[in-house]
Amino acid sequence: MALSTHFGLFAAAQEEWSLQDCLDYALQNNIQIQKNRVSEEEGTVSLWADKGALFPSLSFSTNQSVGYRPFEENTAIVQNGQVTNTSSKWTYQGSYGLNASWTVWNGGVNRKNIEQQELKNKITQLTTEQSELTIQESITKLYVQILYTQEALKVNEKLQETAQRQYDRGVEMMNQGQMAKADVAQLESQLSTAKYNVVNSHTQIADYKRQLKALLELGVDKSFAVATIIPSDEDVLALIPSAEEAYQAALDTRPEIKSAELSIEEANLALDIARRGFLPSVSMSASMGDSHYSASSKSAGEQMKTNLNMSAGVNVSVPIFDNRRNRSNVKLAKLQKATSQLSLQDQKTTLGSTIEQYWLNASNNQQNYLAAKDRVKSEEASFELLNEQFQNGLKNVVEVMQGRDNLLSAEQDLLQSKYTTLLNIQLLKFYMGDKINL
């Protein structure tokens, strides 16, 4: 009981989190979600760069150099078609260039790259959405598991109190010569088992909280406790959507399906881009250059005027033989498209199986819940009668322990069916696009 009291005081000092608190906090602080949002920003930058490829490029270059010929008496330098002679051992030369280029046509690859990147960005956004849904689903499962274990703890604590009273009564009867020492030993074993179940429930709750804190990215120093929620019969016996209805709704809303469909579109674009590698490309270029040289008899300004030169040109490139690069790219793109189509089928199959499992769990446990309620009432009445008869010496230890085990089993079945039904109904609606609401 001291351990129970310690756990209770510790929990009371902790901050209570509702399920909605957990979901909201995780969506803002979960590291995987934050990584996905960074990937979205990277995609935006990549799209910006792809759009920039449609425009011409312009660059400026300059070179400033100093020459030294210690043993040359007379040096002739050819520069811009002119011969310049100098007897100076030191020379200085500067050159300047302005270059522009523009890809006029490359089979339309640039524009297709933009379309492809836009699809990739949409897929990345859906990946973020999928990670948000996954974290919410995982948090909900752990949260409900904590609620279930906390109620199971109360049952175990109640059974521990009963086992303690039975043991104390057994010791009293043994001292009066009304019970054998072996029977008291069985009652003591029953009490030890009850204490173990209480401690084990505390351990399970602590471990589930640890897992939940990890999903929330909370540190070890952060106090944490879940808000107590006791589901009503109305919650547990709510109408369960059919598996077919849930599946059809999920096909229209789930991001993994939308992402798989967009991946097929992206694969089609990649195939189109690969095929355009066989087309010719046209580009234009222009340049302007100038220079000056210290050995010239003209001033730097006069040289810059004389040496100024400009050029412009058009380049046409026609692929004839490229070591099978384009053919390989086309074949790889076709294979990627086939993989994307298979991935969509796989996603639909997995989604259908998941929804069907949730529906089966909800339907079966809802029926089990109704049966378990009646069974608990019956076992409670039976155990109360057995315990009363045992206190009066009318029932032996074996009968009491069997009655206790039956009651424990019934109450655990009731709790498990209640929370399993509640969880799976919520997840079914969640897959249909509704918010989780406990």
C-alpha positions in Angstrom: 0.0 0.0 0.0 3.0 2.3 0.6 4.0 1.9 -3.0 0.5 2.7 -4.2 0.4 5.8 -2.1 3.8 6.9 -3.4 2.6 6.5 -7.0 -0.6 8.3 -6.3 1.2 11.3 -4.7 3.6 11.5 -7.6 0.9 11.5 -10.2 -1.1 14.1 -8.3 1.9 16.5 -8.6 2.2 16.1 -12.3 0.6 18.2 -15.0 -2.4 16.5 -16.6 -2.6 16.4 -20.4 -5.8 15.7 -22.3 -5.6 13.7 -25.5 -6.1 16.9 -27.5 -3.2 18.6 -25.6 -1.0 15.7 -26.6 -2.1 15.8 -30.3 -1.6 19.6 -30.6 1.8 19.5 -28.9 3.0 16.7 -31.1 2.0 18.4 -34.3 4.2 21.4 -33.3 7.1 19.6 -31.7 7.6 16.1 -33.1 11.0 16.0 -34.8 9.9 13.8 -37.7 7.1 16.3 -38.6 9.6 19.2 -38.3 12.0 17.3 -40.7 9.2 16.9 -43.2 8.4 20.6 -43.0 12.0 21.4 -43.7 11.8 19.0 -46.8 8.8 21.1 -48.0 10.9 24.2 -47.8 13.7 22.5 -49.7 11.2 21.6 -52.4 10.1 25.2 -52.7 13.8 26.2 -53.2 14.3 23.5 -55.9 11.2 24.7 -57.7 12.5 28.3 -57.6 15.8 27.1 -59.1 14.0 25.1 -61.9 12.1 28.2 -62.9 15.3 30.1 -62.9 16.7 27.7 -65.6 14.2 29.3 -68.1 16.1 32.6 -68.0 19.5 33.6 -69.5 22.6 33.5 -67.4 25.1 36.3 -67.2 28.6 36.3 -65.7 31.5 38.6 -65.4 35.2 37.6 -65.2 38.4 39.4 -64.9 42.1 38.5 -64.7 44.9 40.7 -63.3 48.4 39.3 -63.7 52.0 40.4 -63.2 54.9 39.0 -65.2 58.6 38.9 -64.5 61.4 37.9 -66.9 64.7 38.5 -65.2 66.9 37.4 -68.0 65.0 38.6 -71.1 66.4 41.8 -72.7 63.5 42.3 -75.1 60.1 40.6 -75.0 57.5 40.4 -77.7 53.9 39.9 -76.6 51.0 39.2 -79.0 47.8 40.6 -77.7 44.5 41.0 -79.6 46.4 40.6 -82.9 49.0 43.2 -82.0 52.7 42.7 -81.2 54.0 44.7 -78.3 57.7 44.9 -77.5 59.1 45.7 -74.1 62.5 45.7 -72.5 61.0 45.9 -69.0 61.5 42.9 -66.9 58.1 43.5 -65.1 54.8 43.5 -67.0 51.2 43.9 -65.9 48.2 42.7 -67.8 44.4 43.0 -67.2 41.6 41.3 -69.0 37.8 41.6 -68.6 35.0 39.5 -69.9 31.2 39.6 -69.9 29.4 36.3 -70.9 25.8 35.5 -71.4 24.1 32.2 -72.4 20.5 31.1 -72.8 19.0 27.7 -73.5 16.4 28.4 -76.1 15.1 24.9 -76.6 16.1 21.6 -75.0 13.2 19.5 -75.9 11.0 21.3 -73.3 12.9 19.6 -70.5 13.1 22.8 -68.5 9.4 23.3 -68.3 8.8 19.6 -67.7 11.3 19.8 -64.8 9.1 22.6 -63.3 6.0 20.4 -63.6 7.8 17.5 -62.1 9.1 19.5 -59.1 5.6 20.9 -58.5 4.4 17.3 -58.2 7.3 16.4 -55.9 6.4 19.3 -53.7 2.8 18.1 -53.4 4.0 14.6 -52.6 6.3 16.1 -49.9 3.4 18.0 -48.4 1.3 14.8 -48.4 4.2 13.0 -46.7 4.1 15.7 -43.9 0.4 15.2 -43.6 0.8 11.4 -43.5 3.4 11.8 -40.7 1.0 14.0 -38.8 -1.8 11.4 -39.1 0.6 8.6 -38.1 1.8 10.4 -35.0 -1.8 11.2 -34.0 -2.8 7.5 -34.4 0.2 6.3 -32.3 -0.5 8.9 -29.6 -4.2 7.9 -29.4 -3.3 4.2 -29.1 -0.9 4.9 -26.2 -3.3 7.3 -24.5 -6.1 4.8 -24.6 -3.8 2.1 -23.4 -2.9 4.3 -20.4 -6.5 4.9 -19.6 -7.2 1.2 -19.8 -4.3 0.3 -17.5 -5.2 3.0 -15.0 -8.7 1.5 -14.7 -7.2 -2.0 -14.5 -5.0 -0.7 -11.7 -8.1 0.3 -9.7 -9.5 -3.2 -10.1 -6.2 -4.7 -9.0 -6.1 -2.4 -6.0 -9.6 -3.4 -5.0 -8.7 -7.0 -5.3 -5.6 -6.5 -3.2 -7.7 -5.0 -0.4 -10.0 -8.0 -0.6 -7.1 -10.4 -0.6 -5.6 -8.6 2.4 -8.9 -8.9 4.4 -9.1 -12.6 3.4 -5.6 -13.2 4.6 -6.1 -11.4 7.9 -9.3 -13.4 8.5 -7.4 -16.6 7.6 -4.7 -15.9 10.1 -7.3 -15.2 12.7 -9.1 -18.5 12.0 -5.8 -20.4 12.0 -5.1 -19.0 15.5 -8.5 -20.2 16.6 -7.8 -23.6 15.1 -10.5 -23.2 12.4 -8.2 -23.2 9.4 -5.2 -25.2 8.4 -1.8 -23.5 8.0 -1.6 -24.7 4.4 -4.8 -22.8 3.6 -3.4 -19.6 5.1 -0.3 -20.1 3.0 -2.6 -20.1 -0.1 -4.3 -16.9 1.0 -0.8 -15.4 1.5 0.1 -16.4 -2.0 -3.1 -14.8 -3.3 -2.2 -11.6 -1.5 1.3 -11.6 -2.9 -0.1 -12.1 -6.4 -2.5 -9.2 -5.9 0.3 -6.9 -4.8 2.4 -8.0 -7.8 -0.5 -7.1 -10.1 -0.8 -3.6 -8.6 3.0 -3.0 -8.9 2.9 -4.4 -12.5 0.1 -2.1 -13.4 2.1 0.9 -12.1 5.1 -0.3 -14.1 3.0 -0.6 -17.3 1.5 2.9 -16.9 5.0 4.4 -16.4 6.3 2.6 -19.5 3.3 3.7 -21.7 3.9 7.3 -20.4 7.5 7.0 -21.4 6.6 6.0 -24.9 4.1 8.8 -25.1 6.6 11.4 -23.9 9.0 10.1 -26.6 6.4 10.8 -29.3 5.8 14.3 -27.8 9.6 14.9 -27.6 9.3 15.6 -23.9 12.5 15.4 -21.8 13.0 13.2 -18.7 12.6 16.2 -16.5 9.1 17.0 -17.8 6.3 15.9 -15.4 3.5 14.2 -17.3 0.1 12.6 -16.5 -2.9 11.9 -18.6 -6.3 13.4 -17.8 -8.7 10.8 -16.5 -11.4 10.0 -19.0 -14.1 7.4 -18.2 -15.9 6.4 -21.4 -19.7 6.2 -21.1 -21.9 3.3 -22.5 -23.0 5.8 -25.2 -19.4 6.2 -26.3 -18.7 2.5 -26.4 -22.0 1.5 -28.0 -21.9 4.2 -30.7 -22.8 3.3 -34.3 -19.8 1.7 -36.0 -19.3 2.7 -39.7 -19.2 -0.2 -42.1 -15.8 -1.3 -43.4 -16.8 -0.5 -47.0 -18.0 3.0 -46.1 -14.8 3.7 -44.1 -12.7 2.4 -46.9 -14.3 4.4 -49.7 -14.0 7.6 -47.5 -10.4 6.8 -46.8 -9.6 6.5 -50.5 -10.7 10.1 -51.0 -9.0 11.6 -47.9 -5.9 9.6 -46.9 -2.6 11.3 -47.9 -0.8 8.0 -48.6 -3.3 7.2 -51.4 -3.1 10.7 -52.9 0.7 10.6 -52.6 0.8 7.2 -54.5 -1.5 8.6 -57.2 0.7 11.6 -57.6 3.8 9.4 -57.7 2.4 7.8 -60.9 1.9 11.2 -62.4 5.4 12.1 -61.5 6.7 8.9 -63.0 4.8 9.7 -66.3 6.6 13.1 -66.3 9.9 11.5 -65.7 9.3 9.2 -68.6 8.4 12.1 -70.8 11.5 14.0 -69.8 13.7 10.9 -70.5 12.2 10.6 -74.0 13.0 14.3 -74.7 16.6 13.4 -74.3 16.6 12.3 -78.0 15.6 15.7 -79.2 18.0 18.4 -80.3 18.8 21.4 -78.2 19.4 25.1 -79.2 21.2 27.6 -77.1 22.5 31.2 -77.7 25.6 32.8 -76.3 27.1 36.3 -76.3 30.3 37.7 -74.9 32.2 41.0 -74.6 35.9 41.2 -73.7 38.5 43.9 -73.2 42.1 44.1 -72.0 45.2 46.3 -71.4 48.9 45.7 -71.1 51.6 47.8 -69.4 54.2 47.3 -72.1 52.0 49.1 -74.7 52.9 52.6 -75.7 49.2 53.5 -75.4 47.4 54.4 -72.2 45.2 51.9 -70.5 42.1 53.8 -71.6 43.2 53.9 -75.3 43.9 50.1 -75.1 40.5 49.4 -73.6 38.9 51.3 -76.5 41.0 49.5 -79.1 40.8 46.0 -77.6 37.1 46.0 -76.9 35.6 42.9 -78.7 32.1 41.3 -78.8 30.7 38.1 -80.2 27.4 36.2 -80.4 26.5 32.8 -81.6 23.9 30.0 -81.8 24.7 26.5 -80.8 22.6 23.5 -82.1 23.3 20.1 -80.5 21.8 16.9 -82.0 22.3 13.7 -80.1 23.4 10.9 -82.4 25.1 8.4 -80.1 25.3 9.0 -76.4 26.5 5.6 -75.1 22.9 4.5 -74.5 22.3 7.0 -71.9 19.0 8.2 -73.2 17.7 4.7 -73.9 18.7 3.6 -70.4 17.0 6.7 -68.9 13.7 5.8 -70.8 13.9 2.2 -69.6 14.5 3.2 -66.0 11.6 5.7 -66.1 9.3 2.9 -67.4 10.4 0.7 -64.5 9.8 3.5 -62.0 6.3 4.0 -63.4 5.6 0.3 -62.9 6.9 0.5 -59.4 4.7 3.5 -58.6 1.6 1.7 -60.0 2.4 -1.3 -57.8 2.9 1.0 -54.8 -0.5 2.4 -55.3 -2.1 -1.1 -55.3 -0.1 -2.0 -52.2 -1.2 1.2 -50.4 -4.8 0.4 -51.2 -4.5 -3.2 -50.0 -2.8 -2.1 -46.8 -5.4 0.6 -46.2 -8.2 -1.9 -46.8 -6.7 -4.4 -44.4 -6.1 -1.8 -41.7 -9.7 -0.5 -41.9 -11.1 -4.0 -41.9 -9.1 -4.9 -38.8 -10.3 -1.8 -37.0 -13.9 -2.6 -38.0 -13.6 -6.2 -36.8 -12.0 -5.1 -33.5 -14.8 -2.5 -32.9 -17.6 -4.8 -33.8 -16.4 -7.9 -31.9 -15.4 -6.0 -28.8 -18.7 -4.0 -28.8 -20.6 -7.3 -28.5 -18.0 -8.6 -26.0 -18.6 -5.5 -23.9 -22.3 -6.1 -23.6 -21.7 -9.7 -22.6 -18.9 -8.7 -20.2 -21.1 -6.3 -18.3 -23.6 -9.0 -17.5 -20.8 -11.4 -16.5 -19.2 -8.8 -14.1 -22.5 -8.3 -12.3 -22.9 -12.0 -11.9 -19.3 -12.6 -10.8 -19.4 -9.7 -8.3 -22.6 -11.0 -6.7 -21.1 -14.5 -6.6 -17.8 -13.4 -5.1 -19.4 -11.2 -2.5 -21.5 -14.2 -1.4 -18.3 -16.5 -1.4 -16.4 -13.9 0.6 -19.1 -13.5 3.2 -19.4 -17.3 3.5 -15.7 -17.6 3.9 -15.6 -15.0 6.6 -18.2 -17.2 8.5 -16.2 -20.3 7.8 -18.7 -21.8 5.3 -16.4 -21.8 2.3 -12.9 -23.0 1.9 -9.9 -21.2 0.4 -10.0 -22.9 -3.0 -13.6 -21.8 -3.6 -12.8 -18.2 -2.6 -9.7 -18.0 -4.8 -11.6 -19.4 -7.7 -14.4 -16.8 -7.3 -11.8 -14.1 -7.1 -10.1 -15.3 -10.3 -13.4 -15.4 -12.1 -14.2 -11.8 -11.0 -10.8 -10.6 -12.0 -11.1 -12.2 -15.4 -14.6 -10.7 -15.9 -13.5 -7.2 -15.0 -10.4 -7.3 -17.1 -12.5 -8.5 -20.1 -15.0 -5.7 -19.5 -12.2 -3.1 -19.4 -10.4 -4.5 -22.4 -13.5 -4.7 -24.6 -14.6 -1.2 -23.5 -11.4 0.5 -24.4 -10.7 -1.6 -27.5 -14.1 -0.7 -28.9 -13.7 3.0 -28.1 -10.2 3.1 -29.7 -11.2 1.3 -32.9 -14.4 3.3 -33.4 -12.3 6.5 -33.1 -9.7 5.2 -35.5 -12.3 4.1 -38.1 -13.7 7.6 -38.0 -10.2 9.0 -38.1 -9.5 7.1 -41.3 -12.7 8.5 -42.8 -11.3 12.1 -42.2 -12.9 12.9 -38.8 -10.9 14.3 -35.9 -10.1 12.1 -32.9 -12.4 13.0 -30.1 -12.3 11.3 -26.7 
